[in-house]
Amino acid sequence: MTVWLVAAEVLLFALVPCGIAAFRGTPIERLVGLEMGGIVQAMLLVILAEAFHRPSTYDLALAMALLAFGGGLVFARFLERWL
Amino acid sequence: MNAATLAVTVLLAIAVLVSLICCAALVIVKDVFSRMHFLAPITCISMPALLAAVVVQEGWGQATLKTILVLFVLLMVNAVLTHATARAARIREFGHWLPNPKENIPGASTHSA
């Protein structure tokens, strides 16, 4: 097991507090948990791409970062007034 | 263990530890505006450390360029997203996002309603 796989496994535990934050509190507090989860997942995909030596899977991390932005922004705009 | 492997291990440890601390702080800290502060270190410390680890491991290649792109996107995106979320939180709380006159913020245009 390489150091990259160990890092990926440990980083998986960072998603637990994000999940807890996303399931508790006000809608805005939940949104912050979702945003943090998106960033952690993008990092996780970079580490996994490096661990498995597949440069093409770096695109997944890039797509995750961009989609997390889109999703978070839409939620933030709707949470301003309408939800 | 050679120097490159040691450097990669240390950089990955920094990236993972900072991420774990920031994520744990999300649950520990109660105020939503304080929680948003912990979105910054994960992009400004963890992701550059991860990029440095990739550079040490791979050198300058496709993997490094794509990781730089991911870091750039996360840095740009996180600032905009945090601002949008903070603005949404303030509008939900006060009905507008401009400071109230009694908040006494120097140089800020205040909301008159």
N, CA and C atoms of all chains as a GROMACS GRO file, in nm:
protein
  588
    1MET      N    1   0.084  -0.120   0.000
    1MET     CA    2   0.000   0.000   0.000
    1MET      C    3   0.088   0.125   0.000
    2THR      N    4   0.068   0.213  -0.096
    2THR     CA    5   0.152   0.332  -0.106
    2THR      C    6   0.105   0.440  -0.008
    3VAL      N    7   0.191   0.541   0.008
    3VAL     CA    8   0.156   0.652   0.098
    3VAL      C    9   0.035   0.729   0.045
    4TRP      N   10   0.016   0.726  -0.087
    4TRP     CA   11  -0.100   0.796  -0.147
    4TRP      C   12  -0.230   0.728  -0.109
    5LEU      N   13  -0.230   0.594  -0.109
    5LEU     CA   14  -0.352   0.522  -0.070
    5LEU      C   15  -0.383   0.542   0.078
    6VAL      N   16  -0.277   0.545   0.160
    6VAL     CA   17  -0.299   0.570   0.304
    6VAL      C   18  -0.359   0.710   0.323
    7ALA      N   19  -0.304   0.808   0.251
    7ALA     CA   20  -0.357   0.945   0.260
    7ALA      C   21  -0.504   0.950   0.217
    8ALA      N   22  -0.536   0.876   0.110
    8ALA     CA   23  -0.676   0.875   0.063
    8ALA      C   24  -0.768   0.814   0.168
    9GLU      N   25  -0.722   0.706   0.231
    9GLU     CA   26  -0.806   0.641   0.333
    9GLU      C   27  -0.827   0.732   0.454
   10VAL      N   28  -0.720   0.800   0.496
   10VAL     CA   29  -0.735   0.890   0.612
   10VAL      C   30  -0.824   1.009   0.576
   11LEU      N   31  -0.808   1.059   0.453
   11LEU     CA   32  -0.887   1.174   0.411
   11LEU      C   33  -1.035   1.140   0.400
   12LEU      N   34  -1.065   1.012   0.378
   12LEU     CA   35  -1.206   0.971   0.374
   12LEU      C   36  -1.277   1.006   0.505
   13PHE      N   37  -1.202   0.997   0.618
   13PHE     CA   38  -1.264   1.027   0.747
   13PHE      C   39  -1.301   1.174   0.760
   14ALA      N   40  -1.239   1.260   0.678
   14ALA     CA   41  -1.274   1.402   0.681
   14ALA      C   42  -1.415   1.426   0.628
   15LEU      N   43  -1.466   1.327   0.552
   15LEU     CA   44  -1.602   1.344   0.498
   15LEU      C   45  -1.709   1.322   0.606
   16VAL      N   46  -1.670   1.254   0.716
   16VAL     CA   47  -1.769   1.226   0.822
   16VAL      C   48  -1.819   1.355   0.887
   17PRO      N   49  -1.729   1.446   0.934
   17PRO     CA   50  -1.780   1.573   0.990
   17PRO      C   51  -1.857   1.655   0.888
   18CYS      N   52  -1.816   1.648   0.760
   18CYS     CA   53  -1.890   1.721   0.656
   18CYS      C   54  -2.033   1.667   0.646
   19GLY      N   55  -2.045   1.534   0.652
   19GLY     CA   56  -2.177   1.473   0.648
   19GLY      C   57  -2.260   1.512   0.769
   20ILE      N   58  -2.197   1.511   0.887
   20ILE     CA   59  -2.270   1.550   1.010
   20ILE      C   60  -2.317   1.694   0.998
   21ALA      N   61  -2.228   1.783   0.949
   21ALA     CA   62  -2.264   1.924   0.933
   21ALA      C   63  -2.375   1.942   0.830
   22ALA      N   64  -2.374   1.856   0.727
   22ALA     CA   65  -2.475   1.868   0.621
   22ALA      C   66  -2.611   1.814   0.663
   23PHE      N   67  -2.615   1.739   0.774
   23PHE     CA   68  -2.742   1.681   0.819
   23PHE      C   69  -2.800   1.753   0.940
   24ARG      N   70  -2.729   1.852   0.993
   24ARG     CA   71  -2.776   1.920   1.115
   24ARG      C   72  -2.782   2.070   1.094
   25GLY      N   73  -2.867   2.137   1.172
   25GLY     CA   74  -2.866   2.282   1.177
   25GLY      C   75  -2.954   2.348   1.072
   26THR      N   76  -2.929   2.479   1.054
   26THR     CA   77  -3.008   2.557   0.959
   26THR      C   78  -2.964   2.524   0.816
   27PRO      N   79  -3.044   2.562   0.716
   27PRO     CA   80  -3.007   2.532   0.577
   27PRO      C   81  -2.869   2.589   0.538
   28ILE      N   82  -2.836   2.710   0.585
   28ILE     CA   83  -2.706   2.768   0.550
   28ILE      C   84  -2.592   2.687   0.613
   29GLU      N   85  -2.611   2.642   0.738
   29GLU     CA   86  -2.508   2.560   0.802
   29GLU      C   87  -2.489   2.429   0.727
   30ARG      N   88  -2.598   2.374   0.677
   30ARG     CA   89  -2.589   2.251   0.598
   30ARG      C   90  -2.515   2.276   0.467
   31LEU      N   91  -2.541   2.393   0.407
   31LEU     CA   92  -2.474   2.426   0.281
   31LEU      C   93  -2.323   2.435   0.299
   32VAL      N   94  -2.278   2.490   0.413
   32VAL     CA   95  -2.134   2.498   0.439
   32VAL      C   96  -2.074   2.357   0.447
   33GLY      N   97  -2.146   2.265   0.509
   33GLY     CA   98  -2.100   2.126   0.514
   33GLY      C   99  -2.090   2.065   0.375
   34LEU      N  100  -2.187   2.097   0.290
   34LEU     CA  101  -2.185   2.046   0.153
   34LEU      C  102  -2.066   2.102   0.076
   35GLU      N  103  -2.040   2.232   0.092
   35GLU     CA  104  -1.926   2.294   0.022
   35GLU      C  105  -1.794   2.233   0.066
   36MET      N  106  -1.779   2.215   0.197
   36MET     CA  107  -1.656   2.153   0.247
   36MET      C  108  -1.640   2.011   0.191
   37GLY      N  109  -1.751   1.938   0.186
   37GLY     CA  110  -1.748   1.802   0.131
   37GLY      C  111  -1.703   1.801  -0.015
   38GLY      N  112  -1.747   1.898  -0.093
   38GLY     CA  113  -1.707   1.907  -0.234
   38GLY      C  114  -1.557   1.928  -0.249
   39ILE      N  115  -1.499   2.016  -0.164
   39ILE     CA  116  -1.355   2.042  -0.170
   39ILE      C  117  -1.277   1.917  -0.132
   40VAL      N  118  -1.322   1.851  -0.024
   40VAL     CA  119  -1.252   1.729   0.022
   40VAL      C  120  -1.257   1.622  -0.087
   41GLN      N  121  -1.372   1.610  -0.153
   41GLN     CA  122  -1.384   1.508  -0.259
   41GLN      C  123  -1.294   1.538  -0.377
   42ALA      N  124  -1.280   1.666  -0.413
   42ALA     CA  125  -1.188   1.702  -0.522
   42ALA      C  126  -1.045   1.664  -0.485
   43MET      N  127  -1.006   1.693  -0.360
   43MET     CA  128  -0.872   1.654  -0.315
   43MET      C  129  -0.855   1.503  -0.317
   44LEU      N  130  -0.958   1.433  -0.273
   44LEU     CA  131  -0.954   1.287  -0.268
   44LEU      C  132  -0.936   1.228  -0.408
   45LEU      N  133  -1.002   1.287  -0.507
   45LEU     CA  134  -0.990   1.236  -0.644
   45LEU      C  135  -0.849   1.260  -0.699
   46VAL      N  136  -0.786   1.373  -0.662
   46VAL     CA  137  -0.647   1.398  -0.704
   46VAL      C  138  -0.555   1.291  -0.643
   47ILE      N  139  -0.574   1.265  -0.513
   47ILE     CA  140  -0.488   1.166  -0.445
   47ILE      C  141  -0.509   1.027  -0.505
   48LEU      N  142  -0.634   0.990  -0.534
   48LEU     CA  143  -0.661   0.857  -0.591
   48LEU      C  144  -0.604   0.846  -0.732
   49ALA      N  145  -0.612   0.955  -0.811
   49ALA     CA  146  -0.555   0.953  -0.946
   49ALA      C  147  -0.404   0.930  -0.940
   50GLU      N  148  -0.339   0.993  -0.842
   50GLU     CA  149  -0.195   0.975  -0.827
   50GLU      C  150  -0.164   0.835  -0.773
   51ALA      N  151  -0.250   0.785  -0.682
   51ALA     CA  152  -0.225   0.654  -0.622
   51ALA      C  153  -0.234   0.543  -0.726
   52PHE      N  154  -0.328   0.556  -0.821
   52PHE     CA  155  -0.346   0.451  -0.921
   52PHE      C  156  -0.274   0.481  -1.052
   53HIS      N  157  -0.196   0.591  -1.056
   53HIS     CA  158  -0.117   0.628  -1.175
   53HIS      C  159  -0.203   0.638  -1.300
   54ARG      N  160  -0.314   0.706  -1.288
   54ARG     CA  161  -0.400   0.728  -1.405
   54ARG      C  162  -0.421   0.879  -1.423
   55PRO      N  163  -0.340   0.943  -1.504
   55PRO     CA  164  -0.351   1.088  -1.521
   55PRO      C  165  -0.486   1.134  -1.576
   56SER      N  166  -0.554   1.045  -1.649
   56SER     CA  167  -0.683   1.086  -1.706
   56SER      C  168  -0.787   1.109  -1.597
   57THR      N  169  -0.772   1.045  -1.480
   57THR     CA  170  -0.871   1.062  -1.374
   57THR      C  171  -0.856   1.196  -1.300
   58TYR      N  172  -0.750   1.271  -1.332
   58TYR     CA  173  -0.741   1.407  -1.275
   58TYR      C  174  -0.858   1.494  -1.325
   59ASP      N  175  -0.909   1.459  -1.443
   59ASP     CA  176  -1.022   1.534  -1.497
   59ASP      C  177  -1.145   1.523  -1.407
   60LEU      N  178  -1.158   1.409  -1.340
   60LEU     CA  179  -1.271   1.392  -1.246
   60LEU      C  180  -1.262   1.493  -1.133
   61ALA      N  181  -1.140   1.513  -1.081
   61ALA     CA  182  -1.121   1.611  -0.973
   61ALA      C  183  -1.156   1.751  -1.021
   62LEU      N  184  -1.115   1.781  -1.144
   62LEU     CA  185  -1.145   1.913  -1.201
   62LEU      C  186  -1.296   1.930  -1.217
   63ALA      N  187  -1.361   1.826  -1.269
   63ALA     CA  188  -1.508   1.831  -1.286
   63ALA      C  189  -1.578   1.844  -1.150
   64MET      N  190  -1.526   1.774  -1.049
   64MET     CA  191  -1.585   1.782  -0.914
   64MET      C  192  -1.575   1.923  -0.859
   65ALA      N  193  -1.457   1.986  -0.877
   65ALA     CA  194  -1.438   2.122  -0.826
   65ALA      C  195  -1.534   2.219  -0.895
   66LEU      N  196  -1.548   2.205  -1.028
   66LEU     CA  197  -1.636   2.296  -1.101
   66LEU      C  198  -1.783   2.272  -1.068
   67LEU      N  199  -1.822   2.144  -1.055
   67LEU     CA  200  -1.963   2.114  -1.027
   67LEU      C  201  -2.000   2.152  -0.883
   68ALA      N  202  -1.905   2.138  -0.791
   68ALA     CA  203  -1.931   2.180  -0.652
   68ALA      C  204  -1.957   2.330  -0.648
   69PHE      N  205  -1.883   2.405  -0.731
   69PHE     CA  206  -1.905   2.549  -0.739
   69PHE      C  207  -2.046   2.580  -0.790
   70GLY      N  208  -2.082   2.515  -0.901
   70GLY     CA  209  -2.216   2.540  -0.959
   70GLY      C  210  -2.326   2.505  -0.861
   71GLY      N  211  -2.316   2.386  -0.801
   71GLY     CA  212  -2.419   2.342  -0.707
   71GLY      C  213  -2.429   2.434  -0.586
   72GLY      N  214  -2.314   2.468  -0.529
   72GLY     CA  215  -2.313   2.554  -0.411
   72GLY      C  216  -2.369   2.692  -0.439
   73LEU      N  217  -2.337   2.745  -0.558
   73LEU     CA  218  -2.383   2.879  -0.593
   73LEU      C  219  -2.535   2.881  -0.612
   74VAL      N  220  -2.587   2.778  -0.676
   74VAL     CA  221  -2.732   2.769  -0.696
   74VAL      C  222  -2.804   2.760  -0.562
   75PHE      N  223  -2.752   2.675  -0.472
   75PHE     CA  224  -2.812   2.663  -0.338
   75PHE      C  225  -2.807   2.797  -0.265
   76ALA      N  226  -2.691   2.865  -0.274
   76ALA     CA  227  -2.676   2.992  -0.202
   76ALA      C  228  -2.775   3.096  -0.254
   77ARG      N  229  -2.792   3.101  -0.385
   77ARG     CA  230  -2.885   3.200  -0.441
   77ARG      C  231  -3.029   3.171  -0.399
   78PHE      N  232  -3.067   3.043  -0.401
   78PHE     CA  233  -3.204   3.010  -0.363
   78PHE      C  234  -3.226   3.027  -0.213
   79LEU      N  235  -3.122   2.999  -0.133
   79LEU     CA  236  -3.138   3.011   0.012
   79LEU      C  237  -3.148   3.156   0.057
   80GLU      N  238  -3.106   3.250  -0.031
   80GLU     CA  239  -3.117   3.391   0.005
   80GLU      C  240  -3.260   3.427   0.041
   81ARG      N  241  -3.353   3.388  -0.043
   81ARG     CA  242  -3.490   3.433  -0.023
   81ARG      C  243  -3.596   3.325  -0.040
   82TRP      N  244  -3.571   3.230  -0.129
   82TRP     CA  245  -3.684   3.149  -0.174
   82TRP      C  246  -3.702   3.018  -0.099
   83LEU      N  247  -3.600   2.969  -0.033
   83LEU     CA  248  -3.613   2.839   0.035
   83LEU      C  249  -3.621   2.857   0.185
   84MET      N  250   1.410   0.474   0.292
   84MET     CA  251   1.324   0.585   0.246
   84MET      C  252   1.413   0.701   0.198
   85ASN      N  253   1.403   0.734   0.070
   85ASN     CA  254   1.486   0.844   0.019
   85ASN      C  255   1.420   0.980   0.046
   86ALA      N  256   1.491   1.087   0.007
   86ALA     CA  257   1.444   1.223   0.040
   86ALA      C  258   1.310   1.255  -0.028
   87ALA      N  259   1.294   1.211  -0.153
   87ALA     CA  260   1.170   1.241  -0.226
   87ALA      C  261   1.049   1.174  -0.159
   88THR      N  262   1.066   1.048  -0.120
   88THR     CA  263   0.956   0.977  -0.053
   88THR      C  264   0.921   1.042   0.080
   89LEU      N  265   1.026   1.083   0.152
   89LEU     CA  266   1.003   1.150   0.280
   89LEU      C  267   0.928   1.283   0.260
   90ALA      N  268   0.970   1.359   0.156
   90ALA     CA  269   0.904   1.487   0.128
   90ALA      C  270   0.758   1.466   0.091
   91VAL      N  271   0.731   1.364   0.007
   91VAL     CA  272   0.592   1.334  -0.032
   91VAL      C  273   0.509   1.296   0.090
   92THR      N  274   0.568   1.215   0.178
   92THR     CA  275   0.495   1.172   0.299
   92THR      C  276   0.462   1.291   0.388
   93VAL      N  277   0.562   1.379   0.408
   93VAL     CA  278   0.538   1.496   0.494
   93VAL      C  279   0.433   1.588   0.433
   94LEU      N  280   0.444   1.613   0.303
   94LEU     CA  281   0.348   1.703   0.237
   94LEU      C  282   0.206   1.646   0.240
   95LEU      N  283   0.195   1.516   0.217
   95LEU     CA  284   0.062   1.454   0.224
   95LEU      C  285   0.007   1.457   0.366
   96ALA      N  286   0.096   1.438   0.464
   96ALA     CA  287   0.051   1.443   0.604
   96ALA      C  288  -0.002   1.582   0.638
   97ILE      N  289   0.069   1.686   0.590
   97ILE     CA  290   0.021   1.824   0.614
   97ILE      C  291  -0.117   1.843   0.550
   98ALA      N  292  -0.130   1.800   0.424
   98ALA     CA  293  -0.256   1.818   0.352
   98ALA      C  294  -0.371   1.748   0.424
   99VAL      N  295  -0.347   1.624   0.464
   99VAL     CA  296  -0.454   1.546   0.526
   99VAL      C  297  -0.488   1.599   0.666
  100LEU      N  298  -0.385   1.634   0.743
  100LEU     CA  299  -0.409   1.683   0.879
  100LEU      C  300  -0.487   1.814   0.879
  101VAL      N  301  -0.446   1.906   0.792
  101VAL     CA  302  -0.518   2.035   0.784
  101VAL      C  303  -0.663   2.012   0.742
  102SER      N  304  -0.683   1.920   0.649
  102SER     CA  305  -0.820   1.889   0.605
  102SER      C  306  -0.903   1.832   0.720
  103LEU      N  307  -0.843   1.740   0.795
  103LEU     CA  308  -0.916   1.679   0.907
  103LEU      C  309  -0.951   1.782   1.013
  104ILE      N  310  -0.856   1.871   1.044
  104ILE     CA  311  -0.881   1.974   1.146
  104ILE      C  312  -0.993   2.067   1.101
  105CYS      N  313  -0.987   2.110   0.973
  105CYS     CA  314  -1.090   2.203   0.922
  105CYS      C  315  -1.227   2.137   0.922
  106CYS      N  316  -1.232   2.009   0.883
  106CYS     CA  317  -1.361   1.940   0.880
  106CYS      C  318  -1.415   1.919   1.021
  107ALA      N  319  -1.325   1.886   1.115
  107ALA     CA  320  -1.370   1.870   1.254
  107ALA      C  321  -1.422   2.002   1.310
  108ALA      N  322  -1.358   2.112   1.270
  108ALA     CA  323  -1.401   2.244   1.317
  108ALA      C  324  -1.542   2.277   1.270
  109LEU      N  325  -1.581   2.220   1.155
  109LEU     CA  326  -1.717   2.244   1.104
  109LEU      C  327  -1.822   2.197   1.205
  110VAL      N  328  -1.793   2.088   1.273
  110VAL     CA  329  -1.889   2.033   1.369
  110VAL      C  330  -1.876   2.102   1.504
  111ILE      N  331  -1.751   2.138   1.540
  111ILE     CA  332  -1.727   2.195   1.674
  111ILE      C  333  -1.778   2.339   1.683
  112VAL      N  334  -1.747   2.420   1.581
  112VAL     CA  335  -1.784   2.562   1.583
  112VAL      C  336  -1.934   2.575   1.553
  113LYS      N  337  -2.003   2.659   1.629
  113LYS     CA  338  -2.149   2.667   1.617
  113LYS      C  339  -2.195   2.775   1.520
  114ASP      N  340  -2.128   2.891   1.518
  114ASP     CA  341  -2.173   3.003   1.436
  114ASP      C  342  -2.143   2.977   1.289
  115VAL      N  343  -2.241   3.004   1.202
  115VAL     CA  344  -2.224   2.973   1.059
  115VAL      C  345  -2.116   3.059   0.995
  116PHE      N  346  -2.105   3.186   1.038
  116PHE     CA  347  -2.002   3.274   0.980
  116PHE      C  348  -1.862   3.230   1.024
  117SER      N  349  -1.851   3.178   1.145
  117SER     CA  350  -1.721   3.124   1.190
  117SER      C  351  -1.688   2.996   1.115
  118ARG      N  352  -1.790   2.916   1.087
  118ARG     CA  353  -1.766   2.791   1.013
  118ARG      C  354  -1.708   2.817   0.876
  119MET      N  355  -1.756   2.925   0.812
  119MET     CA  356  -1.710   2.954   0.676
  119MET      C  357  -1.560   2.982   0.670
  120HIS      N  358  -1.502   3.029   0.782
  120HIS     CA  359  -1.357   3.055   0.782
  120HIS      C  360  -1.276   2.929   0.757
  121PHE      N  361  -1.333   2.814   0.795
  121PHE     CA  362  -1.256   2.690   0.782
  121PHE      C  363  -1.258   2.634   0.641
  122LEU      N  364  -1.330   2.701   0.550
  122LEU     CA  365  -1.324   2.662   0.408
  122LEU      C  366  -1.193   2.711   0.345
  123ALA      N  367  -1.132   2.814   0.404
  123ALA     CA  368  -1.012   2.874   0.343
  123ALA      C  369  -0.885   2.789   0.360
  124PRO      N  370  -0.852   2.742   0.483
  124PRO     CA  371  -0.725   2.669   0.497
  124PRO      C  372  -0.717   2.544   0.412
  125ILE      N  373  -0.831   2.482   0.388
  125ILE     CA  374  -0.829   2.357   0.312
  125ILE      C  375  -0.789   2.383   0.166
  126THR      N  376  -0.825   2.500   0.113
  126THR     CA  377  -0.783   2.532  -0.024
  126THR      C  378  -0.647   2.603  -0.027
  127CYS      N  379  -0.617   2.679   0.077
  127CYS     CA  380  -0.493   2.759   0.076
  127CYS      C  381  -0.373   2.686   0.135
  128ILE      N  382  -0.395   2.581   0.215
  128ILE     CA  383  -0.282   2.507   0.273
  128ILE      C  384  -0.281   2.362   0.223
  129SER      N  385  -0.395   2.294   0.236
  129SER     CA  386  -0.398   2.151   0.199
  129SER      C  387  -0.372   2.129   0.050
  130MET      N  388  -0.444   2.206  -0.033
  130MET     CA  389  -0.432   2.182  -0.178
  130MET      C  390  -0.293   2.218  -0.232
  131PRO      N  391  -0.231   2.332  -0.190
  131PRO     CA  392  -0.092   2.356  -0.232
  131PRO      C  393   0.005   2.249  -0.183
  132ALA      N  394  -0.017   2.198  -0.061
  132ALA     CA  395   0.070   2.089  -0.012
  132ALA      C  396   0.053   1.965  -0.098
  133LEU      N  397  -0.072   1.939  -0.137
  133LEU     CA  398  -0.097   1.824  -0.225
  133LEU      C  399  -0.031   1.845  -0.362
  134LEU      N  400  -0.039   1.968  -0.414
  134LEU     CA  401   0.027   1.999  -0.541
  134LEU      C  402   0.178   1.979  -0.530
  135ALA      N  403   0.236   2.024  -0.419
  135ALA     CA  404   0.381   2.007  -0.399
  135ALA      C  405   0.417   1.858  -0.394
  136ALA      N  406   0.331   1.778  -0.330
  136ALA     CA  407   0.357   1.634  -0.325
  136ALA      C  408   0.353   1.572  -0.465
  137VAL      N  409   0.258   1.617  -0.547
  137VAL     CA  410   0.248   1.566  -0.685
  137VAL      C  411   0.372   1.608  -0.765
  138VAL      N  412   0.417   1.733  -0.746
  138VAL     CA  413   0.536   1.782  -0.818
  138VAL      C  414   0.658   1.698  -0.780
  139VAL      N  415   0.676   1.673  -0.649
  139VAL     CA  416   0.791   1.593  -0.604
  139VAL      C  417   0.782   1.452  -0.660
  140GLN      N  418   0.662   1.396  -0.664
  140GLN     CA  419   0.645   1.257  -0.709
  140GLN      C  420   0.661   1.244  -0.860
  141GLU      N  421   0.597   1.334  -0.934
  141GLU     CA  422   0.585   1.316  -1.079
  141GLU      C  423   0.678   1.407  -1.160
  142GLY      N  424   0.727   1.516  -1.101
  142GLY     CA  425   0.799   1.614  -1.182
  142GLY      C  426   0.701   1.698  -1.260
  143TRP      N  427   0.748   1.766  -1.363
  143TRP     CA  428   0.658   1.851  -1.442
  143TRP      C  429   0.598   1.770  -1.556
  144GLY      N  430   0.473   1.736  -1.544
  144GLY     CA  431   0.406   1.657  -1.648
  144GLY      C  432   0.258   1.685  -1.649
  145GLN      N  433   0.185   1.592  -1.712
  145GLN     CA  434   0.040   1.609  -1.725
  145GLN      C  435  -0.028   1.612  -1.588
  146ALA      N  436   0.016   1.523  -1.498
  146ALA     CA  437  -0.045   1.516  -1.365
  146ALA      C  438  -0.028   1.648  -1.290
  147THR      N  439   0.093   1.706  -1.297
  147THR     CA  440   0.119   1.831  -1.227
  147THR      C  441   0.036   1.945  -1.286
  148LEU      N  442   0.029   1.951  -1.418
  148LEU     CA  443  -0.048   2.059  -1.481
  148LEU      C  444  -0.196   2.050  -1.443
  149LYS      N  445  -0.250   1.928  -1.440
  149LYS     CA  446  -0.392   1.914  -1.404
  149LYS      C  447  -0.415   1.946  -1.257
  150THR      N  448  -0.317   1.910  -1.172
  150THR     CA  449  -0.332   1.945  -1.030
  150THR      C  450  -0.326   2.096  -1.010
  151ILE      N  451  -0.239   2.164  -1.088
  151ILE     CA  452  -0.234   2.311  -1.082
  151ILE      C  453  -0.370   2.369  -1.122
  152LEU      N  454  -0.429   2.309  -1.226
  152LEU     CA  455  -0.560   2.355  -1.272
  152LEU      C  456  -0.667   2.336  -1.163
  153VAL      N  457  -0.664   2.220  -1.096
  153VAL     CA  458  -0.760   2.194  -0.988
  153VAL      C  459  -0.740   2.296  -0.875
  154LEU      N  460  -0.612   2.322  -0.840
  154LEU     CA  461  -0.582   2.420  -0.734
  154LEU      C  462  -0.633   2.558  -0.773
  155PHE      N  463  -0.607   2.598  -0.898
  155PHE     CA  464  -0.651   2.729  -0.945
  155PHE      C  465  -0.804   2.741  -0.938
  156VAL      N  466  -0.872   2.638  -0.986
  156VAL     CA  467  -1.020   2.639  -0.983
  156VAL      C  468  -1.070   2.647  -0.839
  157LEU      N  469  -1.012   2.567  -0.750
  157LEU     CA  470  -1.058   2.567  -0.610
  157LEU      C  471  -1.033   2.702  -0.543
  158LEU      N  472  -0.918   2.764  -0.573
  158LEU     CA  473  -0.889   2.894  -0.512
  158LEU      C  474  -0.988   3.000  -0.558
  159MET      N  475  -1.018   3.001  -0.689
  159MET     CA  476  -1.112   3.099  -0.744
  159MET      C  477  -1.254   3.072  -0.692
  160VAL      N  478  -1.292   2.946  -0.699
  160VAL     CA  479  -1.428   2.905  -0.669
  160VAL      C  480  -1.461   2.925  -0.521
  161ASN      N  481  -1.365   2.891  -0.436
  161ASN     CA  482  -1.392   2.894  -0.292
  161ASN      C  483  -1.421   3.036  -0.243
  162ALA      N  484  -1.346   3.133  -0.296
  162ALA     CA  485  -1.368   3.272  -0.255
  162ALA      C  486  -1.508   3.318  -0.294
  163VAL      N  487  -1.546   3.289  -0.419
  163VAL     CA  488  -1.678   3.332  -0.467
  163VAL      C  489  -1.790   3.262  -0.390
  164LEU      N  490  -1.770   3.131  -0.368
  164LEU     CA  491  -1.874   3.052  -0.301
  164LEU      C  492  -1.891   3.094  -0.155
  165THR      N  493  -1.780   3.122  -0.088
  165THR     CA  494  -1.789   3.166   0.052
  165THR      C  495  -1.860   3.300   0.061
  166HIS      N  496  -1.827   3.391  -0.032
  166HIS     CA  497  -1.895   3.520  -0.031
  166HIS      C  498  -2.045   3.503  -0.056
  167ALA      N  499  -2.080   3.419  -0.154
  167ALA     CA  500  -2.221   3.399  -0.187
  167ALA      C  501  -2.296   3.337  -0.069
  168THR      N  502  -2.231   3.243   0.000
  168THR     CA  503  -2.296   3.177   0.113
  168THR      C  504  -2.314   3.275   0.230
  169ALA      N  505  -2.210   3.355   0.257
  169ALA     CA  506  -2.220   3.452   0.366
  169ALA      C  507  -2.327   3.556   0.335
  170ARG      N  508  -2.333   3.597   0.209
  170ARG     CA  509  -2.436   3.693   0.168
  170ARG      C  510  -2.576   3.634   0.186
  171ALA      N  511  -2.591   3.505   0.147
  171ALA     CA  512  -2.721   3.438   0.162
  171ALA      C  513  -2.759   3.428   0.310
  172ALA      N  514  -2.660   3.396   0.394
  172ALA     CA  515  -2.688   3.383   0.539
  172ALA      C  516  -2.733   3.516   0.596
  173ARG      N  517  -2.668   3.625   0.554
  173ARG     CA  518  -2.702   3.757   0.607
  173ARG      C  519  -2.840   3.804   0.558
  174ILE      N  520  -2.868   3.776   0.431
  174ILE     CA  521  -2.999   3.816   0.377
  174ILE      C  522  -3.111   3.738   0.446
  175ARG      N  523  -3.087   3.610   0.474
  175ARG     CA  524  -3.189   3.531   0.545
  175ARG      C  525  -3.211   3.585   0.686
  176GLU      N  526  -3.104   3.637   0.747
  176GLU     CA  527  -3.113   3.682   0.886
  176GLU      C  528  -3.174   3.822   0.897
  177PHE      N  529  -3.131   3.914   0.807
  177PHE     CA  530  -3.170   4.054   0.822
  177PHE      C  531  -3.262   4.105   0.710
  178GLY      N  532  -3.275   4.028   0.600
  178GLY     CA  533  -3.356   4.074   0.488
  178GLY      C  534  -3.276   4.154   0.386
  179HIS      N  535  -3.154   4.191   0.418
  179HIS     CA  536  -3.063   4.261   0.327
  179HIS      C  537  -2.922   4.227   0.373
  180TRP      N  538  -2.822   4.262   0.291
  180TRP     CA  539  -2.687   4.223   0.332
  180TRP      C  540  -2.598   4.342   0.365
  181LEU      N  541  -2.652   4.464   0.353
  181LEU     CA  542  -2.572   4.581   0.389
  181LEU      C  543  -2.566   4.595   0.542
  182PRO      N  544  -2.460   4.656   0.597
  182PRO     CA  545  -2.451   4.673   0.742
  182PRO      C  546  -2.557   4.768   0.794
  183ASN      N  547  -2.606   4.742   0.914
  183ASN     CA  548  -2.696   4.836   0.980
  183ASN      C  549  -2.613   4.951   1.037
  184PRO      N  550  -2.673   5.072   1.048
  184PRO     CA  551  -2.597   5.187   1.101
  184PRO      C  552  -2.540   5.160   1.241
  185LYS      N  553  -2.613   5.087   1.325
  185LYS     CA  554  -2.565   5.064   1.462
  185LYS      C  555  -2.450   4.964   1.469
  186GLU      N  556  -2.422   4.892   1.356
  186GLU     CA  557  -2.307   4.800   1.356
  186GLU      C  558  -2.174   4.876   1.352
  187ASN      N  559  -2.180   5.003   1.306
  187ASN     CA  560  -2.064   5.093   1.314
  187ASN      C  561  -1.940   5.034   1.246
  188ILE      N  562  -1.954   5.000   1.116
  188ILE     CA  563  -1.840   4.950   1.039
  188ILE      C  564  -1.784   5.067   0.959
  189PRO      N  565  -1.658   5.109   0.985
  189PRO     CA  566  -1.603   5.227   0.916
  189PRO      C  567  -1.594   5.207   0.766
  190GLY      N  568  -1.639   5.307   0.689
  190GLY     CA  569  -1.624   5.304   0.544
  190GLY      C  570  -1.730   5.224   0.472
  191ALA      N  571  -1.817   5.153   0.544
  191ALA     CA  572  -1.918   5.070   0.479
  191ALA      C  573  -2.044   5.151   0.454
  192SER      N  574  -2.105   5.132   0.336
  192SER     CA  575  -2.233   5.196   0.310
  192SER      C  576  -2.340   5.117   0.386
  193THR      N  577  -2.425   5.190   0.456
  193THR     CA  578  -2.522   5.123   0.544
  193THR      C  579  -2.658   5.114   0.480
  194HIS      N  580  -2.738   5.023   0.534
  194HIS     CA  581  -2.874   5.005   0.485
  194HIS      C  582  -2.967   5.098   0.561
  195SER      N  583  -3.047   5.178   0.487
  195SER     CA  584  -3.139   5.270   0.553
  195SER      C  585  -3.281   5.225   0.527
  196ALA      N  586  -3.343   5.159   0.625
  196ALA     CA  587  -3.480   5.112   0.608
  196ALA      C  588  -3.558   5.131   0.737
   0.00000   0.00000   0.00000
